[in-house]
Amino acid sequence: MDSDELVRWLRAATENEVATALEGAKVALPLTTAYEALEFFFCMVDVLTGQRAKDDAADRDRIPPGFGSTG
């Protein structure tokens, strides 16, 4: 996918996709700083590209910290 296609794809996001992207994000609307806007953008990209689902699936397969420890 080239950059123009990606931008069109991101701009076609629905309200539900935006709400999903904000779940677990470090920001809430309204965005007041450049950092918040960038964090929101990265969350949207992760949701729309399916990266968040891949990361969540990988996290489910990890052994939790402290598992099997004798401490």
PDB file of N, CA, C and O in Angstrom:
ATOM      1  N   MET A   1       0.851  -1.158   0.000  1.00  0.00           N
ATOM      2  CA  MET A   1       0.000   0.000   0.000  1.00  0.00           C
ATOM      3  C   MET A   1       0.911   1.238   0.000  1.00  0.00           C
ATOM      4  O   MET A   1       1.817   1.347   0.826  1.00  0.00           O
ATOM      5  N   ASP A   2       0.665   2.154  -0.919  1.00  0.00           N
ATOM      6  CA  ASP A   2       1.481   3.370  -0.944  1.00  0.00           C
ATOM      7  C   ASP A   2       0.924   4.392   0.052  1.00  0.00           C
ATOM      8  O   ASP A   2      -0.142   4.181   0.629  1.00  0.00           O
ATOM      9  N   SER A   3       1.640   5.490   0.249  1.00  0.00           N
ATOM     10  CA  SER A   3       1.252   6.453   1.280  1.00  0.00           C
ATOM     11  C   SER A   3      -0.093   7.117   0.989  1.00  0.00           C
ATOM     12  O   SER A   3      -0.845   7.404   1.920  1.00  0.00           O
ATOM     13  N   ASP A   4      -0.408   7.366  -0.277  1.00  0.00           N
ATOM     14  CA  ASP A   4      -1.709   7.963  -0.603  1.00  0.00           C
ATOM     15  C   ASP A   4      -2.850   7.028  -0.233  1.00  0.00           C
ATOM     16  O   ASP A   4      -3.868   7.458   0.309  1.00  0.00           O
ATOM     17  N   GLU A   5      -2.672   5.750  -0.528  1.00  0.00           N
ATOM     18  CA  GLU A   5      -3.703   4.775  -0.172  1.00  0.00           C
ATOM     19  C   GLU A   5      -3.861   4.692   1.346  1.00  0.00           C
ATOM     20  O   GLU A   5      -4.978   4.599   1.855  1.00  0.00           O
ATOM     21  N   LEU A   6      -2.748   4.725   2.059  1.00  0.00           N
ATOM     22  CA  LEU A   6      -2.800   4.660   3.517  1.00  0.00           C
ATOM     23  C   LEU A   6      -3.542   5.858   4.092  1.00  0.00           C
ATOM     24  O   LEU A   6      -4.369   5.704   4.991  1.00  0.00           O
ATOM     25  N   VAL A   7      -3.254   7.042   3.581  1.00  0.00           N
ATOM     26  CA  VAL A   7      -3.937   8.242   4.065  1.00  0.00           C
ATOM     27  C   VAL A   7      -5.428   8.152   3.781  1.00  0.00           C
ATOM     28  O   VAL A   7      -6.235   8.481   4.650  1.00  0.00           O
ATOM     29  N   ARG A   8      -5.816   7.716   2.591  1.00  0.00           N
ATOM     30  CA  ARG A   8      -7.244   7.566   2.270  1.00  0.00           C
ATOM     31  C   ARG A   8      -7.889   6.566   3.215  1.00  0.00           C
ATOM     32  O   ARG A   8      -9.013   6.771   3.675  1.00  0.00           O
ATOM     33  N   TRP A   9      -7.176   5.485   3.502  1.00  0.00           N
ATOM     34  CA  TRP A   9      -7.691   4.438   4.382  1.00  0.00           C
ATOM     35  C   TRP A   9      -7.874   4.980   5.797  1.00  0.00           C
ATOM     36  O   TRP A   9      -8.898   4.722   6.430  1.00  0.00           O
ATOM     37  N   LEU A  10      -6.886   5.731   6.299  1.00  0.00           N
ATOM     38  CA  LEU A  10      -6.995   6.296   7.641  1.00  0.00           C
ATOM     39  C   LEU A  10      -8.114   7.324   7.731  1.00  0.00           C
ATOM     40  O   LEU A  10      -8.818   7.394   8.738  1.00  0.00           O
ATOM     41  N   ARG A  11      -8.278   8.120   6.679  1.00  0.00           N
ATOM     42  CA  ARG A  11      -9.327   9.144   6.694  1.00  0.00           C
ATOM     43  C   ARG A  11     -10.719   8.541   6.568  1.00  0.00           C
ATOM     44  O   ARG A  11     -11.708   9.225   6.834  1.00  0.00           O
ATOM     45  N   ALA A  12     -10.817   7.307   6.179  1.00  0.00           N
ATOM     46  CA  ALA A  12     -12.111   6.644   6.052  1.00  0.00           C
ATOM     47  C   ALA A  12     -12.543   5.975   7.359  1.00  0.00           C
ATOM     48  O   ALA A  12     -13.534   5.245   7.385  1.00  0.00           O
ATOM     49  N   ALA A  13     -11.810   6.222   8.432  1.00  0.00           N
ATOM     50  CA  ALA A  13     -12.131   5.609   9.720  1.00  0.00           C
ATOM     51  C   ALA A  13     -13.528   5.999  10.176  1.00  0.00           C
ATOM     52  O   ALA A  13     -13.960   7.138   9.996  1.00  0.00           O
ATOM     53  N   THR A  14     -14.221   5.045  10.763  1.00  0.00           N
ATOM     54  CA  THR A  14     -15.573   5.289  11.276  1.00  0.00           C
ATOM     55  C   THR A  14     -15.500   5.720  12.744  1.00  0.00           C
ATOM     56  O   THR A  14     -14.447   5.626  13.373  1.00  0.00           O
ATOM     57  N   GLU A  15     -16.613   6.187  13.275  1.00  0.00           N
ATOM     58  CA  GLU A  15     -16.664   6.566  14.684  1.00  0.00           C
ATOM     59  C   GLU A  15     -16.363   5.365  15.577  1.00  0.00           C
ATOM     60  O   GLU A  15     -15.700   5.503  16.606  1.00  0.00           O
ATOM     61  N   ASN A  16     -16.848   4.192  15.185  1.00  0.00           N
ATOM     62  CA  ASN A  16     -16.581   2.987  15.980  1.00  0.00           C
ATOM     63  C   ASN A  16     -15.094   2.660  15.994  1.00  0.00           C
ATOM     64  O   ASN A  16     -14.560   2.251  17.025  1.00  0.00           O
ATOM     65  N   GLU A  17     -14.418   2.835  14.859  1.00  0.00           N
ATOM     66  CA  GLU A  17     -12.980   2.581  14.810  1.00  0.00           C
ATOM     67  C   GLU A  17     -12.219   3.584  15.675  1.00  0.00           C
ATOM     68  O   GLU A  17     -11.234   3.233  16.325  1.00  0.00           O
ATOM     69  N   VAL A  18     -12.679   4.828  15.678  1.00  0.00           N
ATOM     70  CA  VAL A  18     -12.057   5.835  16.526  1.00  0.00           C
ATOM     71  C   VAL A  18     -12.249   5.465  17.992  1.00  0.00           C
ATOM     72  O   VAL A  18     -11.306   5.546  18.779  1.00  0.00           O
ATOM     73  N   ALA A  19     -13.461   5.061  18.366  1.00  0.00           N
ATOM     74  CA  ALA A  19     -13.724   4.673  19.752  1.00  0.00           C
ATOM     75  C   ALA A  19     -12.858   3.478  20.152  1.00  0.00           C
ATOM     76  O   ALA A  19     -12.323   3.441  21.260  1.00  0.00           O
ATOM     77  N   THR A  20     -12.721   2.506  19.257  1.00  0.00           N
ATOM     78  CA  THR A  20     -11.880   1.348  19.533  1.00  0.00           C
ATOM     79  C   THR A  20     -10.425   1.761  19.714  1.00  0.00           C
ATOM     80  O   THR A  20      -9.736   1.246  20.594  1.00  0.00           O
ATOM     81  N   ALA A  21      -9.961   2.677  18.894  1.00  0.00           N
ATOM     82  CA  ALA A  21      -8.576   3.146  18.996  1.00  0.00           C
ATOM     83  C   ALA A  21      -8.335   3.865  20.314  1.00  0.00           C
ATOM     84  O   ALA A  21      -7.243   3.779  20.874  1.00  0.00           O
ATOM     85  N   LEU A  22      -9.337   4.570  20.812  1.00  0.00           N
ATOM     86  CA  LEU A  22      -9.167   5.303  22.063  1.00  0.00           C
ATOM     87  C   LEU A  22      -9.189   4.393  23.285  1.00  0.00           C
ATOM     88  O   LEU A  22      -8.698   4.774  24.348  1.00  0.00           O
ATOM     89  N   GLU A  23      -9.759   3.185  23.144  1.00  0.00           N
ATOM     90  CA  GLU A  23      -9.771   2.256  24.270  1.00  0.00           C
ATOM     91  C   GLU A  23      -8.328   1.899  24.611  1.00  0.00           C
ATOM     92  O   GLU A  23      -7.587   1.418  23.753  1.00  0.00           O
ATOM     93  N   GLY A  24      -7.944   2.122  25.806  1.00  0.00           N
ATOM     94  CA  GLY A  24      -6.598   1.801  26.232  1.00  0.00           C
ATOM     95  C   GLY A  24      -5.556   2.826  25.833  1.00  0.00           C
ATOM     96  O   GLY A  24      -4.382   2.674  26.170  1.00  0.00           O
ATOM     97  N   ALA A  25      -5.961   3.867  25.124  1.00  0.00           N
ATOM     98  CA  ALA A  25      -5.013   4.912  24.749  1.00  0.00           C
ATOM     99  C   ALA A  25      -4.697   5.755  25.978  1.00  0.00           C
ATOM    100  O   ALA A  25      -5.452   5.773  26.950  1.00  0.00           O
ATOM    101  N   LYS A  26      -3.583   6.442  25.913  1.00  0.00           N
ATOM    102  CA  LYS A  26      -3.171   7.301  27.028  1.00  0.00           C
ATOM    103  C   LYS A  26      -3.828   8.670  26.955  1.00  0.00           C
ATOM    104  O   LYS A  26      -3.532   9.543  27.770  1.00  0.00           O
ATOM    105  N   VAL A  27      -4.706   8.865  25.997  1.00  0.00           N
ATOM    106  CA  VAL A  27      -5.320  10.175  25.794  1.00  0.00           C
ATOM    107  C   VAL A  27      -6.838  10.051  25.775  1.00  0.00           C
ATOM    108  O   VAL A  27      -7.387   8.958  25.632  1.00  0.00           O
ATOM    109  N   ALA A  28      -7.486  11.162  25.918  1.00  0.00           N
ATOM    110  CA  ALA A  28      -8.932  11.240  25.783  1.00  0.00           C
ATOM    111  C   ALA A  28      -9.247  12.514  25.012  1.00  0.00           C
ATOM    112  O   ALA A  28      -8.469  13.468  25.031  1.00  0.00           O
ATOM    113  N   LEU A  29     -10.375  12.525  24.345  1.00  0.00           N
ATOM    114  CA  LEU A  29     -10.759  13.720  23.615  1.00  0.00           C
ATOM    115  C   LEU A  29     -11.265  14.768  24.582  1.00  0.00           C
ATOM    116  O   LEU A  29     -11.885  14.375  25.571  1.00  0.00           O
ATOM    117  N   PRO A  30     -11.068  16.044  24.401  1.00  0.00           N
ATOM    118  CA  PRO A  30     -10.354  16.660  23.289  1.00  0.00           C
ATOM    119  C   PRO A  30      -8.836  16.569  23.478  1.00  0.00           C
ATOM    120  O   PRO A  30      -8.322  16.588  24.596  1.00  0.00           O
ATOM    121  N   LEU A  31      -8.158  16.472  22.369  1.00  0.00           N
ATOM    122  CA  LEU A  31      -6.697  16.433  22.385  1.00  0.00           C
ATOM    123  C   LEU A  31      -6.188  17.852  22.578  1.00  0.00           C
ATOM    124  O   LEU A  31      -6.618  18.769  21.878  1.00  0.00           O
ATOM    125  N   THR A  32      -5.279  18.037  23.517  1.00  0.00           N
ATOM    126  CA  THR A  32      -4.829  19.390  23.819  1.00  0.00           C
ATOM    127  C   THR A  32      -3.347  19.617  23.551  1.00  0.00           C
ATOM    128  O   THR A  32      -2.891  20.760  23.551  1.00  0.00           O
ATOM    129  N   THR A  33      -2.585  18.546  23.323  1.00  0.00           N
ATOM    130  CA  THR A  33      -1.151  18.715  23.072  1.00  0.00           C
ATOM    131  C   THR A  33      -0.758  17.924  21.835  1.00  0.00           C
ATOM    132  O   THR A  33      -1.485  17.035  21.392  1.00  0.00           O
ATOM    133  N   ALA A  34       0.388  18.256  21.290  1.00  0.00           N
ATOM    134  CA  ALA A  34       0.896  17.513  20.133  1.00  0.00           C
ATOM    135  C   ALA A  34       1.155  16.060  20.513  1.00  0.00           C
ATOM    136  O   ALA A  34       0.930  15.159  19.705  1.00  0.00           O
ATOM    137  N   TYR A  35       1.629  15.824  21.740  1.00  0.00           N
ATOM    138  CA  TYR A  35       1.871  14.449  22.191  1.00  0.00           C
ATOM    139  C   TYR A  35       0.585  13.635  22.166  1.00  0.00           C
ATOM    140  O   TYR A  35       0.579  12.500  21.689  1.00  0.00           O
ATOM    141  N   GLU A  36      -0.512  14.209  22.678  1.00  0.00           N
ATOM    142  CA  GLU A  36      -1.793  13.500  22.684  1.00  0.00           C
ATOM    143  C   GLU A  36      -2.265  13.196  21.267  1.00  0.00           C
ATOM    144  O   GLU A  36      -2.773  12.108  20.998  1.00  0.00           O
ATOM    145  N   ALA A  37      -2.097  14.151  20.367  1.00  0.00           N
ATOM    146  CA  ALA A  37      -2.507  13.936  18.977  1.00  0.00           C
ATOM    147  C   ALA A  37      -1.687  12.822  18.344  1.00  0.00           C
ATOM    148  O   ALA A  37      -2.230  11.987  17.621  1.00  0.00           O
ATOM    149  N   LEU A  38      -0.383  12.802  18.610  1.00  0.00           N
ATOM    150  CA  LEU A  38       0.473  11.761  18.047  1.00  0.00           C
ATOM    151  C   LEU A  38       0.124  10.395  18.633  1.00  0.00           C
ATOM    152  O   LEU A  38       0.073   9.407  17.901  1.00  0.00           O
ATOM    153  N   GLU A  39      -0.113  10.327  19.929  1.00  0.00           N
ATOM    154  CA  GLU A  39      -0.498   9.069  20.575  1.00  0.00           C
ATOM    155  C   GLU A  39      -1.809   8.553  19.981  1.00  0.00           C
ATOM    156  O   GLU A  39      -1.944   7.361  19.703  1.00  0.00           O
ATOM    157  N   PHE A  40      -2.773   9.457  19.787  1.00  0.00           N
ATOM    158  CA  PHE A  40      -4.044   9.074  19.180  1.00  0.00           C
ATOM    159  C   PHE A  40      -3.824   8.540  17.765  1.00  0.00           C
ATOM    160  O   PHE A  40      -4.397   7.517  17.390  1.00  0.00           O
ATOM    161  N   PHE A  41      -2.997   9.229  16.983  1.00  0.00           N
ATOM    162  CA  PHE A  41      -2.724   8.801  15.618  1.00  0.00           C
ATOM    163  C   PHE A  41      -2.125   7.398  15.607  1.00  0.00           C
ATOM    164  O   PHE A  41      -2.540   6.553  14.814  1.00  0.00           O
ATOM    165  N   PHE A  42      -1.153   7.146  16.480  1.00  0.00           N
ATOM    166  CA  PHE A  42      -0.534   5.818  16.514  1.00  0.00           C
ATOM    167  C   PHE A  42      -1.534   4.743  16.930  1.00  0.00           C
ATOM    168  O   PHE A  42      -1.498   3.627  16.413  1.00  0.00           O
ATOM    169  N   CYS A  43      -2.420   5.075  17.856  1.00  0.00           N
ATOM    170  CA  CYS A  43      -3.457   4.113  18.245  1.00  0.00           C
ATOM    171  C   CYS A  43      -4.369   3.802  17.067  1.00  0.00           C
ATOM    172  O   CYS A  43      -4.717   2.644  16.834  1.00  0.00           O
ATOM    173  N   MET A  44      -4.757   4.839  16.323  1.00  0.00           N
ATOM    174  CA  MET A  44      -5.605   4.629  15.145  1.00  0.00           C
ATOM    175  C   MET A  44      -4.901   3.749  14.116  1.00  0.00           C
ATOM    176  O   MET A  44      -5.500   2.817  13.579  1.00  0.00           O
ATOM    177  N   VAL A  45      -3.636   4.042  13.845  1.00  0.00           N
ATOM    178  CA  VAL A  45      -2.891   3.248  12.865  1.00  0.00           C
ATOM    179  C   VAL A  45      -2.839   1.789  13.310  1.00  0.00           C
ATOM    180  O   VAL A  45      -3.046   0.886  12.499  1.00  0.00           O
ATOM    181  N   ASP A  46      -2.560   1.549  14.606  1.00  0.00           N
ATOM    182  CA  ASP A  46      -2.488   0.178  15.107  1.00  0.00           C
ATOM    183  C   ASP A  46      -3.811  -0.551  14.939  1.00  0.00           C
ATOM    184  O   ASP A  46      -3.834  -1.711  14.528  1.00  0.00           O
ATOM    185  N   VAL A  47      -4.911   0.121  15.256  1.00  0.00           N
ATOM    186  CA  VAL A  47      -6.220  -0.522  15.133  1.00  0.00           C
ATOM    187  C   VAL A  47      -6.555  -0.787  13.662  1.00  0.00           C
ATOM    188  O   VAL A  47      -6.988  -1.885  13.310  1.00  0.00           O
ATOM    189  N   LEU A  48      -6.357   0.206  12.818  1.00  0.00           N
ATOM    190  CA  LEU A  48      -6.757   0.064  11.422  1.00  0.00           C
ATOM    191  C   LEU A  48      -5.877  -0.920  10.651  1.00  0.00           C
ATOM    192  O   LEU A  48      -6.335  -1.538   9.689  1.00  0.00           O
ATOM    193  N   THR A  49      -4.636  -1.068  11.059  1.00  0.00           N
ATOM    194  CA  THR A  49      -3.759  -2.021  10.357  1.00  0.00           C
ATOM    195  C   THR A  49      -3.824  -3.408  10.976  1.00  0.00           C
ATOM    196  O   THR A  49      -3.214  -4.345  10.461  1.00  0.00           O
ATOM    197  N   GLY A  50      -4.553  -3.550  12.072  1.00  0.00           N
ATOM    198  CA  GLY A  50      -4.646  -4.846  12.732  1.00  0.00           C
ATOM    199  C   GLY A  50      -3.492  -5.118  13.674  1.00  0.00           C
ATOM    200  O   GLY A  50      -3.415  -6.205  14.247  1.00  0.00           O
ATOM    201  N   GLN A  51      -2.588  -4.156  13.852  1.00  0.00           N
ATOM    202  CA  GLN A  51      -1.430  -4.381  14.717  1.00  0.00           C
ATOM    203  C   GLN A  51      -1.847  -4.568  16.171  1.00  0.00           C
ATOM    204  O   GLN A  51      -1.249  -5.372  16.888  1.00  0.00           O
ATOM    205  N   ARG A  52      -2.863  -3.836  16.612  1.00  0.00           N
ATOM    206  CA  ARG A  52      -3.281  -3.996  18.006  1.00  0.00           C
ATOM    207  C   ARG A  52      -3.751  -5.422  18.256  1.00  0.00           C
ATOM    208  O   ARG A  52      -3.419  -6.001  19.290  1.00  0.00           O
ATOM    209  N   ALA A  53      -4.510  -6.001  17.340  1.00  0.00           N
ATOM    210  CA  ALA A  53      -4.986  -7.377  17.512  1.00  0.00           C
ATOM    211  C   ALA A  53      -3.811  -8.349  17.555  1.00  0.00           C
ATOM    212  O   ALA A  53      -3.811  -9.295  18.343  1.00  0.00           O
ATOM    213  N   LYS A  54      -2.810  -8.114  16.706  1.00  0.00           N
ATOM    214  CA  LYS A  54      -1.623  -8.983  16.707  1.00  0.00           C
ATOM    215  C   LYS A  54      -0.879  -8.870  18.033  1.00  0.00           C
ATOM    216  O   LYS A  54      -0.456  -9.880  18.595  1.00  0.00           O
ATOM    217  N   ASP A  55      -0.717  -7.644  18.537  1.00  0.00           N
ATOM    218  CA  ASP A  55      -0.027  -7.445  19.815  1.00  0.00           C
ATOM    219  C   ASP A  55      -0.797  -8.086  20.966  1.00  0.00           C
ATOM    220  O   ASP A  55      -0.199  -8.705  21.846  1.00  0.00           O
ATOM    221  N   ASP A  56      -2.128  -7.938  20.961  1.00  0.00           N
ATOM    222  CA  ASP A  56      -2.935  -8.544  22.022  1.00  0.00           C
ATOM    223  C   ASP A  56      -2.828 -10.060  21.991  1.00  0.00           C
ATOM    224  O   ASP A  56      -2.738 -10.697  23.040  1.00  0.00           O
ATOM    225  N   ALA A  57      -2.836 -10.645  20.796  1.00  0.00           N
ATOM    226  CA  ALA A  57      -2.710 -12.095  20.667  1.00  0.00           C
ATOM    227  C   ALA A  57      -1.338 -12.562  21.158  1.00  0.00           C
ATOM    228  O   ALA A  57      -1.233 -13.588  21.830  1.00  0.00           O
ATOM    229  N   ALA A  58      -0.296 -11.812  20.825  1.00  0.00           N
ATOM    230  CA  ALA A  58       1.051 -12.171  21.274  1.00  0.00           C
ATOM    231  C   ALA A  58       1.146 -12.069  22.793  1.00  0.00           C
ATOM    232  O   ALA A  58       1.799 -12.896  23.430  1.00  0.00           O
ATOM    233  N   ASP A  59       0.500 -11.060  23.376  1.00  0.00           N
ATOM    234  CA  ASP A  59       0.521 -10.904  24.836  1.00  0.00           C
ATOM    235  C   ASP A  59      -0.161 -12.079  25.526  1.00  0.00           C
ATOM    236  O   ASP A  59       0.276 -12.504  26.595  1.00  0.00           O
ATOM    237  N   ARG A  60      -1.220 -12.605  24.933  1.00  0.00           N
ATOM    238  CA  ARG A  60      -1.917 -13.746  25.534  1.00  0.00           C
ATOM    239  C   ARG A  60      -1.026 -14.980  25.565  1.00  0.00           C
ATOM    240  O   ARG A  60      -1.195 -15.840  26.430  1.00  0.00           O
ATOM    241  N   ASP A  61      -0.078 -15.082  24.635  1.00  0.00           N
ATOM    242  CA  ASP A  61       0.802 -16.247  24.563  1.00  0.00           C
ATOM    243  C   ASP A  61       2.032 -16.138  25.459  1.00  0.00           C
ATOM    244  O   ASP A  61       2.763 -17.115  25.623  1.00  0.00           O
ATOM    245  N   ARG A  62       2.268 -14.972  26.037  1.00  0.00           N
ATOM    246  CA  ARG A  62       3.448 -14.778  26.892  1.00  0.00           C
ATOM    247  C   ARG A  62       3.198 -15.356  28.282  1.00  0.00           C
ATOM    248  O   ARG A  62       2.070 -15.349  28.775  1.00  0.00           O
ATOM    249  N   ILE A  63       4.248 -15.849  28.898  1.00  0.00           N
ATOM    250  CA  ILE A  63       4.153 -16.331  30.274  1.00  0.00           C
ATOM    251  C   ILE A  63       4.161 -15.095  31.183  1.00  0.00           C
ATOM    252  O   ILE A  63       5.038 -14.240  31.059  1.00  0.00           O
ATOM    253  N   PRO A  64       3.194 -15.004  32.087  1.00  0.00           N
ATOM    254  CA  PRO A  64       3.130 -13.824  32.936  1.00  0.00           C
ATOM    255  C   PRO A  64       4.342 -13.710  33.861  1.00  0.00           C
ATOM    256  O   PRO A  64       4.900 -14.728  34.270  1.00  0.00           O
ATOM    257  N   PRO A  65       4.755 -12.492  34.194  1.00  0.00           N
ATOM    258  CA  PRO A  65       5.879 -12.307  35.106  1.00  0.00           C
ATOM    259  C   PRO A  65       5.604 -12.997  36.430  1.00  0.00           C
ATOM    260  O   PRO A  65       4.487 -12.958  36.947  1.00  0.00           O
ATOM    261  N   GLY A  66       6.622 -13.621  36.963  1.00  0.00           N
ATOM    262  CA  GLY A  66       6.479 -14.302  38.251  1.00  0.00           C
ATOM    263  C   GLY A  66       5.960 -15.718  38.157  1.00  0.00           C
ATOM    264  O   GLY A  66       5.916 -16.430  39.160  1.00  0.00           O
ATOM    265  N   PHE A  67       5.562 -16.144  36.954  1.00  0.00           N
ATOM    266  CA  PHE A  67       5.019 -17.497  36.805  1.00  0.00           C
ATOM    267  C   PHE A  67       6.115 -18.504  37.138  1.00  0.00           C
ATOM    268  O   PHE A  67       7.185 -18.478  36.531  1.00  0.00           O
ATOM    269  N   GLY A  68       5.863 -19.366  38.070  1.00  0.00           N
ATOM    270  CA  GLY A  68       6.804 -20.427  38.421  1.00  0.00           C
ATOM    271  C   GLY A  68       7.964 -19.976  39.286  1.00  0.00           C
ATOM    272  O   GLY A  68       8.884 -20.750  39.548  1.00  0.00           O
ATOM    273  N   SER A  69       7.927 -18.722  39.732  1.00  0.00           N
ATOM    274  CA  SER A  69       9.038 -18.254  40.552  1.00  0.00           C
ATOM    275  C   SER A  69       8.926 -18.843  41.949  1.00  0.00           C
ATOM    276  O   SER A  69       7.839 -19.192  42.409  1.00  0.00           O
ATOM    277  N   THR A  70      10.052 -18.943  42.602  1.00  0.00           N
ATOM    278  CA  THR A  70      10.052 -19.502  43.957  1.00  0.00           C
ATOM    279  C   THR A  70      10.183 -18.417  45.004  1.00  0.00           C
ATOM    280  O   THR A  70      10.232 -18.693  46.203  1.00  0.00           O
ATOM    281  N   GLY A  71      10.240 -17.148  44.528  1.00  0.00           N
ATOM    282  CA  GLY A  71      10.466 -16.015  45.423  1.00  0.00           C
ATOM    283  C   GLY A  71       9.341 -15.715  46.255  1.00  0.00           C
ATOM    284  O   GLY A  71       9.397 -14.783  47.057  1.00  0.00           O
TER     285      GLY A  71
END
